[in-house]
Every structure is written in structure tokens, then in C-alpha cells.
């Protein structure tokens, strides 16, 4: 790379190797926007601008790491950012991995959402994969992530790539990788991530991306693939009660969910939701939300306003790539008259209904007991559901790549609004199938004279009332997360408020068969509460998960509130 000629009008800095690396990057970068951005930085750095030099170093001192979540980062120039050079290197590295493992039969399907550069990243990837000799299929247009996950199994390909940054800020984009064959369309897990990362590093070290062979001999998937996803997803709604309507408001959060979700609702016979018009069409700027994540405060404000105006009974939402699902219900005690259900509440309701159907034989006979599964930081409530219905239960590490691999899976979820209600067709979280399933259940509960809130109370009466909370401590310096975790490890708390700590577990040191080893601290208290602390794998923040159980909802909520106050004081 260092042998490439510098861009016209930019002189290399002989005193700083990072400027030379930047010039070599400019010479291979096909994107005029990121080239110009980098040329300006090099000029400023060469003129002695320390801020520009620091910016260059932040981009070139290391690469954006490829891991089990693939790639995700800010769109900008340099190996530590998301851009067309990095994407081409990633595609070439994944292609080499597939050819090494699958030989001449290697194949891949590529999808993309509505974020900035998603389409061009997908196009670049298709040309590089095809140029490497991998059979390549590009989805016909921008589509939700679950459609790509479905396509991996439906088309019987070796792998899938989805260009998306999910619910990250507007400036970000990313690259998710799925495996077919024996992996059944699940996201990659170790050691596959390390193997792929090594191939990507070898591609980057070998020379500029201009030397990579490219080809336009890739296939464009037929729209029939989308029809197949819609039909399979509509089926999860199940039978609906007669003559029961439901007024529902839906928001796509400026993402790609509306077109596919509305088709699924129509195919399932579900009531057509009222879409929040200002957020219905894909918009990479996400202009009406500060953060395009249904979990974030204010993200559902427009949906709640539409619900108040229309007299709706339920709000449902997808995140921008529609792999996550959120719901809100009327609540006179809540600000604005609406309360967003927590991911754990939705997961408990969906898990309860799946277990009920299994007990009734709705899923047919199986060779082994079906399993409910949730990530280790999700509420203990799903385990209680499994015990109530005499089903199996599996805790997994955080991330849907683990949940989806649970043997004999019936239903799985993670508290971060990810739900898998149809493991026979999609092996990843799917916000559209979750929405269809949840609305169909709300219809059934309404036909039985219950609201969603009533159903939560009914489940709580059977398994205990669980409450959860979360603290997200955002940092500007990622090392701050490690310092906080290190301080807690060195000096574990003896109590959280008035509640004595009965156990303090460092799961990074977990050993033994079936041990879930991860960078997580788990604290249990005398009152039966639980605290989980971990650095986020996709965002610059420390995440704290709070769970309590009580004889009533009021008692459980009070325990979580006290727990939150004590943990905030601890951090």
C-alpha cells in the first residue's frame, strides 16, 4: 500500500508515518467523499495541526475489529472506520474463508438496509465476492435484516451478509455475517470470527483493494424470496378470534420495516396498523429521533402522539433494520398516558404464549422437550415460565448468535428487544415476526376480556411478579469501562443500599462444563435481587441490568427502584 502514488495536490509528510498510510489509503479509496475528507486531514496534519494529526492516528493506529457482531462503526475514511475500502477488504476476506471451508460450492446472499452507504457497500461486496469465485446473490432492494437471515436458509447458501448498523446512531454502518449449512442461518460465533478476521487482515496486508478481482456476474434475488418470507412470517400469528378488532399504531423508526411488516399483517389477517407517517419511509438521517432505538427515551414520542390522537389500544415499533420489536400500552399513571413495555415484559408474554401453545400440542410432537432460552442478562422470568410448563430452559451468553443455537428451541429472547418466535424459518431475532405474533396475542386477550396489562398480571400471579430496570452509562473514552469494571472487581460491594450482597461472581473467571464465560459481573442480594454489569459489545457504554421479584407488581417495582439508586451510587 505504501507504494501507491499519493493523491494529486497532497504532499506526503516525511516526518509522520501515519500521513504516509493515509496517502496510501487515499490512492485506493473509490469514494470521493472519504477521499476528500482524508486529503483535508493530511494537509492540515502536514501543516502542523495537532488535532488533525490526532484524528489521523485515531483512524490509522488500529483497524475496526471484526468480531462475532461483524463490523460496526462510524462512516469515515481509514481502517478504524466504516468505508468502501474496509468493506471490500472484509468481503474478500470472507470470500477466502468460504472458499477454504466450502470449496467451489461456496455461496453467499447479501442484503442491505436504508442507512447511508448501505446500498453501495452491498454492491461492492457483491462484486468482490463474485470476483473471488463465490456464487453471489444480492437481495433485490433494501430490506429488513430478518429477510436476509431467512434468505440464508431459504436459498441454501453457505453464508449471508447484511449491511446494517441496526439501531446505532445515524453516522454508523456495519456488516453482519451469517452462516448456512449446519449453522442454519445463525450469526457467526468463535472461532469463526477469528478465522474470518485473519483472512481480512491478510487481504489488507497484501495490497490495495484496486488489485482485488471484481465481477458483475452475481445474481439478483427474485421478489419471490420476499413473498416466501411474508408467508412464513404471517403463519406465526396463528388463528385469530372472530369479530375482534384492535387499533394499533406502528412506527418503522425511519427504517425499512414498514413495507414488509404491512405485507405480513395483511397476509396474516391482522388489523392494518396506523403507521406514523413521519417515520414510515427509510431516512438515513433519522430526523425525528435523537437515537434510532425504540429503547431510548423519546424514540416513541411520535407514535404515542398518534396513539393519543387516534385512540389506539397498542403501539408497536421496529428499529431501523426491523430485527428488534417494542410495544407500548395505555397507562394513565405514565407520562403522556402510555408506557413502553420492557424487553423482559414482552419476552415473558411471548414466552408464556409459546409455552401455552406447546402444552396444548399446537406445535406437534417432538423428539425432545422444547427449550425456552434467554441471554444471561435477561430476566429470570422466562426460566420461571419454563418451570411452570415443565419445559427445558437454557441461559446463553449475550447476543442472539447464542440464543439461536439452543437445541430444540421453542422461543428465545434477549432483553434488548430481540425475539425469536419462529426458529423453524429464521435463526435470528426478528422484529416483524415478533410484531405479528404480539398483535395476534393482543387480539386473543382482548377477545377473552383482557388487556395486555391484564395478561401481565395473570402471568405474574402464576410465576411471581418480576420487574427489571437498566442503567446505561455512556462513555467517551472506552477505557473508562474497563476502569469501572476493574474497581468493582478489586473492591466488591458488601451491600446495595440496605440489601446485603450474598454473592459476587466474575464471569470472566467462570470455569467448568457449561460455564458462561464473559466480561460480566453478577451480584445477588439477600432480598433475591440480581445485578449484572457488562460493557456493551456494540456501543460506547457500560450496561447494568437490574432484576427483582415480588409478591405483587408494586413490590417488585419498588425493589428495582431501590436497587437502581444503590447501583448508581456504587458506579
Secondary structure, DSSP 8 states (H G I E B T S, - for coil): -TTS---TT----TT-HHHHHHHHHHHH---HHHHHHHHHHHHHHHTT-HHHHHHHHHHHSS----BTTBEEEEBSSSTTSBSHHHHHHHHHHHHHHHHHHHGGG-EEEEEE-SSTTHHHHHHHHHHHHHHTT-EEEE-SS---HHHHHHHHHHHT-SEEEEE--TTS-TTEEEEEEEE-GGGTTEE--TTHHHHHHHHHHHHHHH--GGGS------EE--THHHHHHHHHHHGGG----TT----EEEE-TTSSHHHHHHHHHHHHT----EE-GGGTS--TT-TT-SS--TTSTTTTHHHHHHHHHHT-SEEEEE-TTS--EEEEEE-TTSGGGEEE--HHHHHHHHHHHHHHHHHTTTT---SS--EEEEETTS-THHHHHHHHTT-EEEEE-SSHHHHTT-TTEEEEEETTTEEES-TTT-SS--HHHHHHHHHHHHHHHHHTT--HHHHHHHHHHHH-EEEEEEEEEE-SSTHHHHHHHHHHHHS--SEETTEEEEEEEEGGG--STT---SSEEEEEETTS-EEEEEE-SSSSEEEEEEEEEESSHHHHHHHHHHHHHHHHHH-
